[in-house]
Amino acid sequence: MIFDPFELNYSKIRAYLDCPFLYRFIYVERKFSPQTPYSSLGLSVHRALAGFHARPGDLGDLLAYYEDAWLHQGYATPQESMEFYNRGAQVLENWWLHFQGNPAQVMYSEKHFEFPFEKWRVKGTIDRVDRMPGGLVELIDYKMGFEDKNNWDVAGSLQLSIYAIGLARALKLKVGAIAYFVLTKPEKISIPYDPAPEAATLDLIRATGDKMLAMDMSRKGKCERCSIRKLCGESESKEN
Ligand code: SF4
């Protein structure tokens, strides 16, 4: 795929905010950040849920989507792969039970949006959009939940803020609530949507996009926590 500096999405912005060199590595040099067991498992579970929302069925169908969606990359040994596979299957079984007890009107899953913003095009794909009473929608992002989440995380999420603007501008939907669905609990952390921070979000998109265009590399992120620390020429930490 050709590098387009005027195309922005949350992952690209997140990478630059975490470290400009991470952004350059992934999006400009088009190198791959290696999968870890946790990132690989998260992708497999997301793909299984997307399959289920596209073609709903029973628990057996969900687990069949999971088997089809399973990514082998990122695991050091077949035993580790099997251990994580079983963890993912348990997560999906728990999600299934929660879904049965909390029926929802799922309008969209893996919903793509794109809207023009000044010289940029802002894109994204939303895990799930549910219908709410009164013509509103709830925007839901599935999180594996390897780190705890709370209401403040949802309220302060740049990702959810960009997605809410995308739903309103590209799909003309009125967002009534934003949520993280924490799969390992399983628990939905949902709060009413407040559009007040939208202007600040757009300011951040503009400022970050301008720095990317200028290739401003004047700072580094936390190398010891970075997924490419062993591959990055700027790394200050090559430890495991
Ligand atoms: S290893 Fe350090 S300098 Fe390199 S991308 Fe990661 S955070 Fe940035």
Boltz pocket constraint, residues with backbone or C-beta under 6 A from the ligand:
constraints:
  - pocket:
      binder: B
      contacts: [[A, 18], [A, 19], [A, 20], [A, 21], [A, 22], [A, 220], [A, 221], [A, 222], [A, 223], [A, 224], [A, 226], [A, 227], [A, 228], [A, 229], [A, 230], [A, 232], [A, 233], [A, 234], [A, 235], [A, 236], [A, 237]]
      max_distance: 6.0
